[in-house]
Amino acid sequence: MPEKQANFTLMGGRVKIVRGHYNPTSDAVWLAASVHGNPETILDVGIGTGGAGLCALVHNPSMQLTGIDISPQMLTDCAHNAGLNNRNIELINTDILTWRTPRTFDLVITNPPYFRGTPARHNAHHNIDLGQWVRKCAARVRPRGYFCIIIDAAVCSTVIAEINSHFGDIEIFPLYGAKRTAERVIIRARAGTHGGTVIHSGFAMNYNPVLRDGLTIDAALARLGCND
């Protein structure tokens, strides 16, 4: 069989990734597409090899991106990918669950390690307390800033319950698989507001205007006439 190429791309070639210990999936593209407005500072919690953060920078090139991860190997790979894409990322080897810092950000994004079982060889988190993860992320969002998360639909109730304690103007975007049941859920919320919750009709997981053409979720909704 032919060997796989050393690099692959996301967002129709807009982001280049080196094949390595962890290869970002469409989840990273969807999370980046949830970015709302024009935040100046963004924190990617559990940045891994940089997929979501680098895709977010395609949407907002002027953002100052900070990424944290407990895995030195992940951060090494992320730095390589940042260089491959000519992006500057502040990378911090720390654990969101124990990070002591006064810093807050306009936007915090995360694709948490919600899976169960044997730890990965790159020493990333596993078997985490999702409620605690969300609480720690919430503490890093500045007042009226945004929090965006993508999560497996099977565990989204835990995340939604915790988000409801810290944020308002909550928006929920289901992502549907072949069986027309949600496989992933994106949740976007705003700190310090008290607006209600909106559940959008959602998208197919393989919706190319986002995955290939680089639309944000807001732009995709507008194209579909869902924001009228």
C-alpha positions in Angstrom: 0.0 0.0 0.0 1.3 3.5 -0.7 2.6 5.5 2.3 0.5 8.3 3.6 1.7 11.8 2.8 3.7 13.5 5.6 1.2 16.5 5.6 -2.5 16.9 5.2 -4.8 19.9 5.1 -8.0 21.2 6.6 -10.5 23.8 5.4 -9.8 23.1 1.7 -6.1 23.5 2.1 -6.2 26.7 4.2 -4.5 24.9 7.1 -1.6 22.5 6.8 -1.0 19.8 9.4 2.0 17.4 9.9 0.9 13.8 10.4 1.9 12.8 13.9 0.9 11.7 17.4 -2.6 13.2 17.0 -4.2 14.3 13.8 -7.1 16.8 14.0 -10.5 15.8 12.6 -13.5 17.7 11.4 -14.3 18.5 15.1 -11.4 21.1 15.0 -12.9 22.8 11.9 -16.3 22.9 13.4 -15.1 24.3 16.7 -13.2 27.0 14.9 -16.2 27.8 12.8 -18.2 28.6 16.0 -16.0 31.8 16.6 -18.3 34.8 16.9 -17.5 38.4 16.1 -13.9 39.6 16.1 -12.2 38.6 19.4 -8.8 40.0 20.0 -7.5 37.3 22.3 -8.4 33.6 22.2 -7.4 30.7 24.4 -7.5 27.1 23.1 -7.8 24.8 26.1 -6.2 21.5 25.2 -4.8 22.8 22.0 -3.2 19.5 21.0 -1.5 19.8 17.6 -3.2 23.1 16.9 -6.0 22.1 14.5 -8.8 24.2 16.0 -6.6 27.2 16.8 -5.1 27.3 13.4 -8.5 27.1 11.7 -9.8 29.9 14.0 -6.9 32.1 12.8 -8.1 31.6 9.2 -11.4 33.2 10.2 -9.7 35.9 12.3 -6.0 36.3 11.3 -5.4 39.2 13.7 -6.3 37.3 16.9 -3.7 36.7 19.5 -3.9 32.9 20.0 -2.8 31.2 23.2 -2.8 27.4 23.5 -2.4 25.3 26.6 -1.9 21.6 26.9 -0.4 19.2 29.5 1.4 17.2 26.8 4.9 18.5 25.8 4.8 16.3 22.7 1.5 17.8 21.6 2.9 21.3 22.1 6.1 20.4 20.1 3.9 19.2 17.2 1.7 22.3 17.5 4.7 24.6 17.3 5.7 22.7 14.1 2.2 23.2 12.6 2.2 26.8 13.6 5.5 27.3 11.7 4.1 25.4 8.7 1.2 27.8 8.5 3.3 31.0 9.3 1.3 31.6 12.5 2.5 32.9 15.8 0.9 31.0 18.8 1.8 31.4 22.5 2.1 27.9 23.8 2.0 27.1 27.5 2.6 23.6 29.0 0.0 23.6 31.8 -3.2 21.9 33.0 -6.4 23.9 32.8 -7.5 22.1 36.0 -4.6 23.5 38.0 -3.5 26.5 36.1 -3.1 29.5 38.4 -3.3 32.8 36.4 -5.3 36.0 36.4 -5.4 36.1 32.6 -8.8 36.2 30.9 -9.6 36.1 27.2 -12.2 37.4 24.7 -12.9 33.9 23.6 -12.1 30.4 25.1 -12.5 27.4 22.9 -12.1 23.7 23.8 -12.6 20.2 22.4 -12.3 18.4 25.7 -11.0 14.9 26.1 -14.3 13.3 26.9 -13.3 9.8 25.9 -13.0 7.0 28.4 -10.4 4.2 28.7 -6.7 3.7 28.4 -4.6 7.0 28.4 -3.1 8.0 25.1 0.6 7.5 24.6 1.1 11.2 24.3 -0.1 11.7 27.9 -3.0 13.9 27.1 -6.0 14.0 29.5 -8.5 11.3 29.6 -11.4 10.4 31.9 -11.8 14.0 33.0 -14.6 15.5 35.0 -16.3 17.5 32.3 -18.1 19.8 34.8 -14.8 20.8 36.4 -13.2 21.3 32.9 -16.0 23.7 31.9 -15.8 25.6 35.3 -12.0 26.1 34.8 -12.6 27.3 31.2 -15.3 29.7 32.3 -12.9 31.3 34.8 -10.7 32.3 31.8 -13.4 34.1 29.9 -13.5 37.9 30.4 -16.9 39.5 31.2 -19.1 39.5 28.1 -16.5 37.2 26.3 -17.5 34.0 24.7 -17.0 30.3 25.4 -17.3 27.7 22.6 -17.1 23.9 23.1 -17.6 20.9 20.9 -18.6 17.7 22.6 -19.9 14.2 22.0 -23.7 14.3 22.0 -23.8 11.4 24.5 -22.2 13.6 27.3 -23.6 17.0 26.4 -26.0 17.1 29.2 -23.2 17.5 31.8 -21.6 20.3 29.8 -24.9 22.2 29.3 -25.8 22.0 33.0 -22.4 23.5 33.9 -22.5 26.2 31.2 -25.9 27.3 32.4 -24.3 28.2 35.8 -21.8 30.6 34.3 -23.1 31.9 31.0 -26.1 33.3 29.2 -27.2 33.7 25.6 -26.5 30.0 25.1 -26.6 28.6 21.6 -26.7 24.9 20.8 -25.7 23.6 17.3 -26.3 19.8 16.8 -24.1 18.1 14.2 -25.8 15.2 12.5 -24.4 11.9 11.3 -25.7 9.5 8.7 -28.4 8.3 11.0 -29.8 11.8 11.4 -29.1 11.7 15.1 -26.6 14.2 16.6 -23.0 12.9 16.9 -21.5 16.1 18.2 -22.9 19.2 19.8 -21.3 22.7 19.6 -22.3 25.0 22.4 -21.6 28.8 22.4 -22.3 31.0 25.3 -21.5 34.5 26.6 -20.2 35.4 30.1 -22.1 37.9 32.2 -25.3 37.9 30.2 -28.7 36.4 31.0 -30.3 35.7 27.6 -32.1 32.4 27.1 -31.1 29.3 25.2 -31.5 28.8 21.4 -31.3 25.4 19.9 -30.5 25.6 16.1 -31.6 23.1 13.5 -27.9 22.1 13.1 -25.8 20.8 10.3 -24.7 17.6 8.8 -21.2 16.6 10.1 -19.9 16.6 6.5 -21.3 20.0 5.5 -18.7 21.2 3.0 -19.5 24.9 3.1 -17.9 24.8 6.6 -15.4 22.0 6.3 -14.1 22.7 2.8 -15.1 26.3 1.9 -14.3 27.9 5.2 -17.6 29.4 6.2 -18.2 30.2 9.9 -21.4 28.8 11.5 -22.9 32.3 11.5 -22.2 32.7 7.8 -23.6 29.3 7.1 -26.8 30.0 9.0 -27.2 33.3 7.0 -26.7 31.4 3.8 -29.4 29.0 4.7 -31.7 31.9 5.7 -31.7 30.8 9.4 -30.8 34.3 10.7 -33.6 36.3 9.1 
